[in-house]
């Protein structure tokens, strides 16, 4: 791939995706990612609590 071809390719990708990456869309994407991360953290903390509770009850029985 020559330098010119590479530039044309990048330009094509940029022109193709640029309308999607307006401010509103970026904010929307960030908000969605934030929600996913928040949910993931909730699930993770819930799992940690559950595992600790199981471990605690197992140790008390010993």
N, CA, C and O atoms as a Maestro MAE file, in Angstrom:
{
 s_m_m2io_version
 :::
 2.0.0
}

f_m_ct {
 s_m_title
 :::
 protein
 m_atom[248] {
  # First column is atom index #
  i_m_mmod_type
  r_m_x_coord
  r_m_y_coord
  r_m_z_coord
  i_m_residue_number
  s_m_chain_name
  s_m_pdb_residue_name
  s_m_pdb_atom_name
  i_m_atomic_number
  :::
  1 25 0.854 -1.192 0.000 1 A "UNK " " N  " 7
  2 3 0.000 0.000 0.000 1 A "UNK " " CA " 6
  3 2 0.891 1.245 0.000 1 A "UNK " " C  " 6
  4 15 1.741 1.418 0.873 1 A "UNK " " O  " 8
  5 25 0.684 2.078 -0.967 2 A "UNK " " N  " 7
  6 3 1.503 3.296 -1.052 2 A "UNK " " CA " 6
  7 2 0.997 4.339 -0.056 2 A "UNK " " C  " 6
  8 15 -0.083 4.194 0.516 2 A "UNK " " O  " 8
  9 25 1.790 5.386 0.139 3 A "UNK " " N  " 7
  10 3 1.427 6.468 1.066 3 A "UNK " " CA " 6
  11 2 0.111 7.123 0.640 3 A "UNK " " C  " 6
  12 15 -0.746 7.423 1.472 3 A "UNK " " O  " 8
  13 25 -0.033 7.339 -0.668 4 A "UNK " " N  " 7
  14 3 -1.237 7.981 -1.184 4 A "UNK " " CA " 6
  15 2 -2.471 7.114 -0.916 4 A "UNK " " C  " 6
  16 15 -3.512 7.606 -0.481 4 A "UNK " " O  " 8
  17 25 -2.328 5.823 -1.183 5 A "UNK " " N  " 7
  18 3 -3.445 4.899 -0.943 5 A "UNK " " CA " 6
  19 2 -3.839 4.903 0.529 5 A "UNK " " C  " 6
  20 15 -5.025 4.903 0.861 5 A "UNK " " O  " 8
  21 25 -2.843 4.905 1.407 6 A "UNK " " N  " 7
  22 3 -3.108 4.899 2.841 6 A "UNK " " CA " 6
  23 2 -3.873 6.164 3.243 6 A "UNK " " C  " 6
  24 15 -4.843 6.105 3.999 6 A "UNK " " O  " 8
  25 25 -3.418 7.306 2.723 7 A "UNK " " N  " 7
  26 3 -4.088 8.573 3.038 7 A "UNK " " CA " 6
  27 2 -5.524 8.557 2.538 7 A "UNK " " C  " 6
  28 15 -6.431 9.015 3.235 7 A "UNK " " O  " 8
  29 25 -5.736 8.036 1.341 8 A "UNK " " N  " 7
  30 3 -7.086 7.977 0.783 8 A "UNK " " CA " 6
  31 2 -7.963 7.065 1.648 8 A "UNK " " C  " 6
  32 15 -9.139 7.347 1.879 8 A "UNK " " O  " 8
  33 25 -7.376 5.989 2.108 9 A "UNK " " N  " 7
  34 3 -8.105 5.030 2.941 9 A "UNK " " CA " 6
  35 2 -8.510 5.695 4.258 9 A "UNK " " C  " 6
  36 15 -9.666 5.601 4.670 9 A "UNK " " O  " 8
  37 25 -7.566 6.364 4.917 10 A "UNK " " N  " 7
  38 3 -7.867 7.060 6.168 10 A "UNK " " CA " 6
  39 2 -8.941 8.115 5.942 10 A "UNK " " C  " 6
  40 15 -9.865 8.276 6.739 10 A "UNK " " O  " 8
  41 25 -8.786 8.840 4.811 11 A "UNK " " N  " 7
  42 3 -9.737 9.900 4.516 11 A "UNK " " CA " 6
  43 2 -11.129 9.304 4.312 11 A "UNK " " C  " 6
  44 15 -12.125 9.863 4.771 11 A "UNK " " O  " 8
  45 25 -11.188 8.180 3.630 12 A "UNK " " N  " 7
  46 3 -12.467 7.508 3.386 12 A "UNK " " CA " 6
  47 2 -13.109 7.116 4.714 12 A "UNK " " C  " 6
  48 15 -14.296 7.354 4.936 12 A "UNK " " O  " 8
  49 25 -12.307 6.510 5.594 13 A "UNK " " N  " 7
  50 3 -12.825 6.089 6.900 13 A "UNK " " CA " 6
  51 2 -13.307 7.308 7.679 13 A "UNK " " C  " 6
  52 15 -14.383 7.295 8.276 13 A "UNK " " O  " 8
  53 25 -12.485 8.371 7.663 14 A "UNK " " N  " 7
  54 3 -12.831 9.587 8.398 14 A "UNK " " CA " 6
  55 2 -14.132 10.192 7.867 14 A "UNK " " C  " 6
  56 15 -15.018 10.554 8.640 14 A "UNK " " O  " 8
  57 25 -14.236 10.297 6.530 15 A "UNK " " N  " 7
  58 3 -15.430 10.884 5.930 15 A "UNK " " CA " 6
  59 2 -16.650 10.014 6.213 15 A "UNK " " C  " 6
  60 15 -17.761 10.514 6.392 15 A "UNK " " O  " 8
  61 25 -16.424 8.706 6.250 16 A "UNK " " N  " 7
  62 3 -17.531 7.792 6.467 16 A "UNK " " CA " 6
  63 2 -18.049 7.883 7.909 16 A "UNK " " C  " 6
  64 15 -19.256 7.872 8.148 16 A "UNK " " O  " 8
  65 25 -17.110 7.974 8.869 17 A "UNK " " N  " 7
  66 3 -17.504 7.920 10.276 17 A "UNK " " CA " 6
  67 2 -17.678 9.289 10.918 17 A "UNK " " C  " 6
  68 15 -18.313 9.407 11.966 17 A "UNK " " O  " 8
  69 25 -17.118 10.330 10.294 18 A "UNK " " N  " 7
  70 3 -17.154 11.656 10.911 18 A "UNK " " CA " 6
  71 2 -18.568 12.117 11.312 18 A "UNK " " C  " 6
  72 15 -18.738 12.646 12.410 18 A "UNK " " O  " 8
  73 25 -19.578 11.932 10.457 19 A "UNK " " N  " 7
  74 3 -20.926 12.377 10.857 19 A "UNK " " CA " 6
  75 2 -21.422 11.675 12.119 19 A "UNK " " C  " 6
  76 15 -22.195 12.245 12.889 19 A "UNK " " O  " 8
  77 25 -20.976 10.444 12.327 20 A "UNK " " N  " 7
  78 3 -21.416 9.683 13.502 20 A "UNK " " CA " 6
  79 2 -20.781 10.225 14.772 20 A "UNK " " C  " 6
  80 15 -21.328 10.084 15.866 20 A "UNK " " O  " 8
  81 25 -19.618 10.848 14.612 21 A "UNK " " N  " 7
  82 3 -18.873 11.273 15.788 21 A "UNK " " CA " 6
  83 2 -19.097 12.734 16.147 21 A "UNK " " C  " 6
  84 15 -18.187 13.423 16.607 21 A "UNK " " O  " 8
  85 25 -20.314 13.188 15.932 22 A "UNK " " N  " 7
  86 3 -20.636 14.549 16.348 22 A "UNK " " CA " 6
  87 2 -20.689 14.569 17.872 22 A "UNK " " C  " 6
  88 15 -20.679 13.522 18.519 22 A "UNK " " O  " 8
  89 25 -20.745 15.762 18.429 23 A "UNK " " N  " 7
  90 3 -20.753 15.909 19.879 23 A "UNK " " CA " 6
  91 2 -21.840 15.101 20.564 23 A "UNK " " C  " 6
  92 15 -21.590 14.421 21.559 23 A "UNK " " O  " 8
  93 25 -23.053 15.182 20.023 24 A "UNK " " N  " 7
  94 3 -24.182 14.475 20.630 24 A "UNK " " CA " 6
  95 2 -23.954 12.985 20.691 24 A "UNK " " C  " 6
  96 15 -24.218 12.343 21.707 24 A "UNK " " O  " 8
  97 25 -23.455 12.434 19.583 25 A "UNK " " N  " 7
  98 3 -23.219 10.992 19.528 25 A "UNK " " CA " 6
  99 2 -22.124 10.585 20.513 25 A "UNK " " C  " 6
  100 15 -22.225 9.548 21.169 25 A "UNK " " O  " 8
  101 25 -21.082 11.403 20.612 26 A "UNK " " N  " 7
  102 3 -20.000 11.094 21.544 26 A "UNK " " CA " 6
  103 2 -20.511 11.099 22.977 26 A "UNK " " C  " 6
  104 15 -20.160 10.228 23.773 26 A "UNK " " O  " 8
  105 25 -21.350 12.092 23.303 27 A "UNK " " N  " 7
  106 3 -21.911 12.149 24.656 27 A "UNK " " CA " 6
  107 2 -22.763 10.923 24.927 27 A "UNK " " C  " 6
  108 15 -22.707 10.339 26.009 27 A "UNK " " O  " 8
  109 25 -23.558 10.538 23.928 28 A "UNK " " N  " 7
  110 3 -24.428 9.376 24.069 28 A "UNK " " CA " 6
  111 2 -23.603 8.121 24.324 28 A "UNK " " C  " 6
  112 15 -23.911 7.326 25.212 28 A "UNK " " O  " 8
  113 25 -22.535 7.957 23.515 29 A "UNK " " N  " 7
  114 3 -21.666 6.785 23.663 29 A "UNK " " CA " 6
  115 2 -21.044 6.773 25.053 29 A "UNK " " C  " 6
  116 15 -21.007 5.739 25.719 29 A "UNK " " O  " 8
  117 25 -20.550 7.947 25.486 30 A "UNK " " N  " 7
  118 3 -19.924 8.029 26.813 30 A "UNK " " CA " 6
  119 2 -20.925 7.694 27.908 30 A "UNK " " C  " 6
  120 15 -20.595 6.998 28.868 30 A "UNK " " O  " 8
  121 25 -22.143 8.190 27.763 31 A "UNK " " N  " 7
  122 3 -23.176 7.927 28.763 31 A "UNK " " CA " 6
  123 2 -23.477 6.431 28.825 31 A "UNK " " C  " 6
  124 15 -23.588 5.853 29.906 31 A "UNK " " O  " 8
  125 25 -23.606 5.816 27.657 32 A "UNK " " N  " 7
  126 3 -23.876 4.380 27.609 32 A "UNK " " CA " 6
  127 2 -22.740 3.596 28.255 32 A "UNK " " C  " 6
  128 15 -22.978 2.675 29.038 32 A "UNK " " O  " 8
  129 25 -21.495 3.967 27.922 33 A "UNK " " N  " 7
  130 3 -20.340 3.296 28.517 33 A "UNK " " CA " 6
  131 2 -20.335 3.475 30.026 33 A "UNK " " C  " 6
  132 15 -20.044 2.538 30.770 33 A "UNK " " O  " 8
  133 25 -20.662 4.692 30.479 34 A "UNK " " N  " 7
  134 3 -20.721 4.965 31.913 34 A "UNK " " CA " 6
  135 2 -21.739 4.067 32.597 34 A "UNK " " C  " 6
  136 15 -21.472 3.519 33.666 34 A "UNK " " O  " 8
  137 25 -22.913 3.916 31.975 35 A "UNK " " N  " 7
  138 3 -23.953 3.056 32.537 35 A "UNK " " CA " 6
  139 2 -23.497 1.610 32.611 35 A "UNK " " C  " 6
  140 15 -23.722 0.931 33.613 35 A "UNK " " O  " 8
  141 25 -22.854 1.139 31.544 36 A "UNK " " N  " 7
  142 3 -22.379 -0.248 31.513 36 A "UNK " " CA " 6
  143 2 -21.358 -0.471 32.625 36 A "UNK " " C  " 6
  144 15 -21.412 -1.472 33.339 36 A "UNK " " O  " 8
  145 25 -20.414 0.488 32.762 37 A "UNK " " N  " 7
  146 3 -19.379 0.354 33.789 37 A "UNK " " CA " 6
  147 2 -20.011 0.365 35.183 37 A "UNK " " C  " 6
  148 15 -19.616 -0.409 36.054 37 A "UNK " " O  " 8
  149 25 -20.997 1.248 35.387 38 A "UNK " " N  " 7
  150 3 -21.665 1.316 36.687 38 A "UNK " " CA " 6
  151 2 -22.350 -0.008 37.006 38 A "UNK " " C  " 6
  152 15 -22.225 -0.522 38.117 38 A "UNK " " O  " 8
  153 25 -23.076 -0.562 36.031 39 A "UNK " " N  " 7
  154 3 -23.752 -1.844 36.230 39 A "UNK " " CA " 6
  155 2 -22.742 -2.936 36.545 39 A "UNK " " C  " 6
  156 15 -22.960 -3.762 37.430 39 A "UNK " " O  " 8
  157 25 -21.624 -2.931 35.805 40 A "UNK " " N  " 7
  158 3 -20.581 -3.931 35.992 40 A "UNK " " CA " 6
  159 2 -20.025 -3.861 37.411 40 A "UNK " " C  " 6
  160 15 -19.805 -4.888 38.052 40 A "UNK " " O  " 8
  161 25 -19.798 -2.635 37.898 41 A "UNK " " N  " 7
  162 3 -19.282 -2.458 39.255 41 A "UNK " " CA " 6
  163 2 -20.271 -2.968 40.286 41 A "UNK " " C  " 6
  164 15 -19.877 -3.594 41.270 41 A "UNK " " O  " 8
  165 25 -21.588 -2.698 40.063 42 A "UNK " " N  " 7
  166 3 -22.620 -3.177 40.981 42 A "UNK " " CA " 6
  167 2 -22.591 -4.700 41.060 42 A "UNK " " C  " 6
  168 15 -22.591 -5.279 42.147 42 A "UNK " " O  " 8
  169 25 -22.567 -5.341 39.886 43 A "UNK " " N  " 7
  170 3 -22.559 -6.803 39.821 43 A "UNK " " CA " 6
  171 2 -21.314 -7.344 40.515 43 A "UNK " " C  " 6
  172 15 -21.377 -8.322 41.261 43 A "UNK " " O  " 8
  173 25 -20.176 -6.687 40.257 44 A "UNK " " N  " 7
  174 3 -18.914 -7.129 40.844 44 A "UNK " " CA " 6
  175 2 -18.964 -7.043 42.366 44 A "UNK " " C  " 6
  176 15 -18.544 -7.976 43.051 44 A "UNK " " O  " 8
  177 25 -19.475 -5.930 42.903 45 A "UNK " " N  " 7
  178 3 -19.526 -5.772 44.360 45 A "UNK " " CA " 6
  179 2 -20.510 -6.788 44.952 45 A "UNK " " C  " 6
  180 15 -20.262 -7.334 46.026 45 A "UNK " " O  " 8
  181 25 -21.621 -7.041 44.257 46 A "UNK " " N  " 7
  182 3 -22.600 -8.015 44.726 46 A "UNK " " CA " 6
  183 2 -21.983 -9.406 44.781 46 A "UNK " " C  " 6
  184 15 -22.167 -10.138 45.753 46 A "UNK " " O  " 8
  185 25 -21.240 -9.769 43.716 47 A "UNK " " N  " 7
  186 3 -20.574 -11.076 43.683 47 A "UNK " " CA " 6
  187 2 -19.553 -11.192 44.799 47 A "UNK " " C  " 6
  188 15 -19.458 -12.231 45.452 47 A "UNK " " O  " 8
  189 25 -18.788 -10.130 45.022 48 A "UNK " " N  " 7
  190 3 -17.776 -10.143 46.076 48 A "UNK " " CA " 6
  191 2 -18.428 -10.375 47.431 48 A "UNK " " C  " 6
  192 15 -17.947 -11.178 48.231 48 A "UNK " " O  " 8
  193 25 -19.535 -9.661 47.686 49 A "UNK " " N  " 7
  194 3 -20.259 -9.832 48.953 49 A "UNK " " CA " 6
  195 2 -20.741 -11.268 49.103 49 A "UNK " " C  " 6
  196 15 -20.597 -11.875 50.164 49 A "UNK " " O  " 8
  197 25 -21.313 -11.805 48.030 50 A "UNK " " N  " 7
  198 3 -21.840 -13.167 48.081 50 A "UNK " " CA " 6
  199 2 -20.725 -14.165 48.390 50 A "UNK " " C  " 6
  200 15 -20.887 -15.049 49.231 50 A "UNK " " O  " 8
  201 25 -19.606 -14.017 47.710 51 A "UNK " " N  " 7
  202 3 -18.469 -14.931 47.929 51 A "UNK " " CA " 6
  203 2 -17.961 -14.805 49.363 51 A "UNK " " C  " 6
  204 15 -17.688 -15.812 50.017 51 A "UNK " " O  " 8
  205 25 -17.835 -13.579 49.850 52 A "UNK " " N  " 7
  206 3 -17.357 -13.369 51.223 52 A "UNK " " CA " 6
  207 2 -18.318 -13.980 52.241 52 A "UNK " " C  " 6
  208 15 -17.887 -14.581 53.225 52 A "UNK " " O  " 8
  209 25 -19.624 -13.824 52.000 53 A "UNK " " N  " 7
  210 3 -20.610 -14.397 52.913 53 A "UNK " " CA " 6
  211 2 -20.515 -15.914 52.941 53 A "UNK " " C  " 6
  212 15 -20.559 -16.526 54.008 53 A "UNK " " O  " 8
  213 25 -20.383 -16.519 51.763 54 A "UNK " " N  " 7
  214 3 -20.250 -17.980 51.685 54 A "UNK " " CA " 6
  215 2 -18.995 -18.424 52.428 54 A "UNK " " C  " 6
  216 15 -19.027 -19.365 53.222 54 A "UNK " " O  " 8
  217 25 -17.888 -17.732 52.158 55 A "UNK " " N  " 7
  218 3 -16.609 -18.069 52.785 55 A "UNK " " CA " 6
  219 2 -16.708 -17.924 54.301 55 A "UNK " " C  " 6
  220 15 -16.198 -18.766 55.039 55 A "UNK " " O  " 8
  221 25 -17.364 -16.859 54.770 56 A "UNK " " N  " 7
  222 3 -17.516 -16.578 56.183 56 A "UNK " " CA " 6
  223 2 -18.320 -17.689 56.859 56 A "UNK " " C  " 6
  224 15 -17.926 -18.193 57.911 56 A "UNK " " O  " 8
  225 25 -19.444 -18.068 56.256 57 A "UNK " " N  " 7
  226 3 -20.281 -19.116 56.855 57 A "UNK " " CA " 6
  227 2 -19.542 -20.455 56.853 57 A "UNK " " C  " 6
  228 15 -19.670 -21.232 57.799 57 A "UNK " " O  " 8
  229 25 -18.772 -20.728 55.803 58 A "UNK " " N  " 7
  230 3 -17.996 -21.963 55.746 58 A "UNK " " CA " 6
  231 2 -16.975 -21.991 56.881 58 A "UNK " " C  " 6
  232 15 -16.806 -23.021 57.533 58 A "UNK " " O  " 8
  233 25 -16.303 -20.885 57.119 59 A "UNK " " N  " 7
  234 3 -15.292 -20.817 58.172 59 A "UNK " " CA " 6
  235 2 -15.912 -20.927 59.552 59 A "UNK " " C  " 6
  236 15 -15.310 -21.512 60.453 59 A "UNK " " O  " 8
  237 25 -17.109 -20.372 59.736 60 A "UNK " " N  " 7
  238 3 -17.767 -20.454 61.040 60 A "UNK " " CA " 6
  239 2 -18.144 -21.892 61.358 60 A "UNK " " C  " 6
  240 15 -18.136 -22.292 62.522 60 A "UNK " " O  " 8
  241 25 -18.474 -22.670 60.337 61 A "UNK " " N  " 7
  242 3 -18.859 -24.058 60.552 61 A "UNK " " CA " 6
  243 2 -17.667 -24.924 60.949 61 A "UNK " " C  " 6
  244 15 -17.837 -25.934 61.633 61 A "UNK " " O  " 8
  245 25 -16.458 -24.537 60.526 62 A "UNK " " N  " 7
  246 3 -15.277 -25.348 60.825 62 A "UNK " " CA " 6
  247 2 -14.919 -25.295 62.260 62 A "UNK " " C  " 6
  248 15 -13.946 -25.924 62.677 62 A "UNK " " O  " 8
  :::
 }
 m_bond[247] {
  # First column is bond index #
  i_m_from
  i_m_to
  i_m_order
  :::
  1 1 2 1
  2 2 3 1
  3 3 4 2
  4 3 5 1
  5 5 6 1
  6 6 7 1
  7 7 8 2
  8 7 9 1
  9 9 10 1
  10 10 11 1
  11 11 12 2
  12 11 13 1
  13 13 14 1
  14 14 15 1
  15 15 16 2
  16 15 17 1
  17 17 18 1
  18 18 19 1
  19 19 20 2
  20 19 21 1
  21 21 22 1
  22 22 23 1
  23 23 24 2
  24 23 25 1
  25 25 26 1
  26 26 27 1
  27 27 28 2
  28 27 29 1
  29 29 30 1
  30 30 31 1
  31 31 32 2
  32 31 33 1
  33 33 34 1
  34 34 35 1
  35 35 36 2
  36 35 37 1
  37 37 38 1
  38 38 39 1
  39 39 40 2
  40 39 41 1
  41 41 42 1
  42 42 43 1
  43 43 44 2
  44 43 45 1
  45 45 46 1
  46 46 47 1
  47 47 48 2
  48 47 49 1
  49 49 50 1
  50 50 51 1
  51 51 52 2
  52 51 53 1
  53 53 54 1
  54 54 55 1
  55 55 56 2
  56 55 57 1
  57 57 58 1
  58 58 59 1
  59 59 60 2
  60 59 61 1
  61 61 62 1
  62 62 63 1
  63 63 64 2
  64 63 65 1
  65 65 66 1
  66 66 67 1
  67 67 68 2
  68 67 69 1
  69 69 70 1
  70 70 71 1
  71 71 72 2
  72 71 73 1
  73 73 74 1
  74 74 75 1
  75 75 76 2
  76 75 77 1
  77 77 78 1
  78 78 79 1
  79 79 80 2
  80 79 81 1
  81 81 82 1
  82 82 83 1
  83 83 84 2
  84 83 85 1
  85 85 86 1
  86 86 87 1
  87 87 88 2
  88 87 89 1
  89 89 90 1
  90 90 91 1
  91 91 92 2
  92 91 93 1
  93 93 94 1
  94 94 95 1
  95 95 96 2
  96 95 97 1
  97 97 98 1
  98 98 99 1
  99 99 100 2
  100 99 101 1
  101 101 102 1
  102 102 103 1
  103 103 104 2
  104 103 105 1
  105 105 106 1
  106 106 107 1
  107 107 108 2
  108 107 109 1
  109 109 110 1
  110 110 111 1
  111 111 112 2
  112 111 113 1
  113 113 114 1
  114 114 115 1
  115 115 116 2
  116 115 117 1
  117 117 118 1
  118 118 119 1
  119 119 120 2
  120 119 121 1
  121 121 122 1
  122 122 123 1
  123 123 124 2
  124 123 125 1
  125 125 126 1
  126 126 127 1
  127 127 128 2
  128 127 129 1
  129 129 130 1
  130 130 131 1
  131 131 132 2
  132 131 133 1
  133 133 134 1
  134 134 135 1
  135 135 136 2
  136 135 137 1
  137 137 138 1
  138 138 139 1
  139 139 140 2
  140 139 141 1
  141 141 142 1
  142 142 143 1
  143 143 144 2
  144 143 145 1
  145 145 146 1
  146 146 147 1
  147 147 148 2
  148 147 149 1
  149 149 150 1
  150 150 151 1
  151 151 152 2
  152 151 153 1
  153 153 154 1
  154 154 155 1
  155 155 156 2
  156 155 157 1
  157 157 158 1
  158 158 159 1
  159 159 160 2
  160 159 161 1
  161 161 162 1
  162 162 163 1
  163 163 164 2
  164 163 165 1
  165 165 166 1
  166 166 167 1
  167 167 168 2
  168 167 169 1
  169 169 170 1
  170 170 171 1
  171 171 172 2
  172 171 173 1
  173 173 174 1
  174 174 175 1
  175 175 176 2
  176 175 177 1
  177 177 178 1
  178 178 179 1
  179 179 180 2
  180 179 181 1
  181 181 182 1
  182 182 183 1
  183 183 184 2
  184 183 185 1
  185 185 186 1
  186 186 187 1
  187 187 188 2
  188 187 189 1
  189 189 190 1
  190 190 191 1
  191 191 192 2
  192 191 193 1
  193 193 194 1
  194 194 195 1
  195 195 196 2
  196 195 197 1
  197 197 198 1
  198 198 199 1
  199 199 200 2
  200 199 201 1
  201 201 202 1
  202 202 203 1
  203 203 204 2
  204 203 205 1
  205 205 206 1
  206 206 207 1
  207 207 208 2
  208 207 209 1
  209 209 210 1
  210 210 211 1
  211 211 212 2
  212 211 213 1
  213 213 214 1
  214 214 215 1
  215 215 216 2
  216 215 217 1
  217 217 218 1
  218 218 219 1
  219 219 220 2
  220 219 221 1
  221 221 222 1
  222 222 223 1
  223 223 224 2
  224 223 225 1
  225 225 226 1
  226 226 227 1
  227 227 228 2
  228 227 229 1
  229 229 230 1
  230 230 231 1
  231 231 232 2
  232 231 233 1
  233 233 234 1
  234 234 235 1
  235 235 236 2
  236 235 237 1
  237 237 238 1
  238 238 239 1
  239 239 240 2
  240 239 241 1
  241 241 242 1
  242 242 243 1
  243 243 244 2
  244 243 245 1
  245 245 246 1
  246 246 247 1
  247 247 248 2
  :::
 }
}
